[in-house]
Amino acid sequence: MRNVLGFVPGAAFAVSGVLMVGCGSYPAPTERVASAEAGIRGAQEVGAGNVPQAALSVKLAQEEVQKAKQLMQDGDNRRAELILMRAQADAELALAQAREAQAKTEAQVAVDQVKAIRGK
């Protein structure tokens, strides 16, 4: 039997139920967790802990990874993935900040060496 709009009464409910199940099952972003954690380790290995701005970016990334893990446990994988994307960006920022500080230090050493050579 069809209603006024031409639909079978139970069919619309069944289709909407299938669509809701499909939308609700968002895969756990485990690869993003690993990627964000690897980015954090990379920044730490380059010396981000010795650069205040980079250390802050690393701390933010670590906190975001922890928050994302909690969201994953709570079943909110979509939001966890978004937070992990931000964690990855913060880890990459920390890496860039640490490398910038290292490059500035090396440049200053080179300038000092040139001044020493010219002064002799």
N, C-alpha and C positions, 0 to 999 in steps of 0.2 A: 504494500500500500504506500502511496506517495502523498506528501503533504502539498500545500498550495504552491510551494516553490518548486516542486518536482523532485524533492529528495526523499529517500527512504528514511523514516524517522531515526532509526538506530545507526544508520551508516555515518552520519555526520559526527555522532558521538564517538564512534569507533575510530574514524580517521583522525579526529582531534586528539584522541588518546595516544595513537601511534606517533603523531607529530610531537606531542609533549614528551614522550619517552625519548625520542631521538634528540631533542634539544637538551634534555636534562642530563644525558650521559656524555659529558665532556671528558676527554681522556686526561689522565694525570700527566702534567708536564714534567716528567722525570728527566728528560733530556735537557730541559731548560734549567733545572736545578743543578745538574752536573756542569752545564756550561757556565752558569753564574758562579758556582763554587770554584771552577777552574780559573775564571777571570779574577776572582778575589785572590787566589793563590798566586797568580801571575803578578798582580800588582804588589803583593807582599814580597815576592822574591826580588822585585826590582828595587825595593826599598821604600815603598809607600808609607811605611810606618815612621820613617824619618822626615817626612814632608807633611807639615800640619794639614794642608788642604787635602792631600792624597789620603792621609790617615782618616780624615773625616769621611771621605767618599767610601773608603773601605768599610768603615763602621756602618754607614748607611746601607751599603750593599749586604753586609752580614745580617743586619736587622731585617732587611726586606726578605732575604732567603728564609730566615726563621719564621717570619710572618706567613710567607707563602707555604712553607711546610705545614704550618698549623691550618691554613685554609684548605690544603689538600686533605688533611686528616678530617676536616669538617665537611668534605665533599664539594667544596667550592673551587673546583679546578680551573675554571675560566678566570676567576679573579686572581687566583694564585699565579696563573701564567702571565697575566698583566703585571703583577708585582715582580715576578722574576725577570721580565723584560726590563723593568726599571732597575733591578739589582744588577743585571748584566751591564746596563748603561753606566751605572755608578762605578762598577768595577773597571770598566774601560776608561772612564774619566780618571780614576785613581791611577791607573797605569800611565796614562798620558801626563798627568800631573807629576808623577814620580820621574818619568823620563825627561820632562821639561826641566825639573830641578837638577837632575843629573847633567843634562846638557849645559845648563847655565854654569854649573860648577866647573865642568871641563873647559868651557869657554873662558871663564875667569882665570883658570890655571894657565891656559895658553896665552892670554893677554899678559899675565904676570911674567911668564917666561920671556916673552918678546920684550917687555920693558926691561927685564934684567939683562938681556943680551944687548940691547941698545944702550943701556947705562954703562956698560963696561968699556 
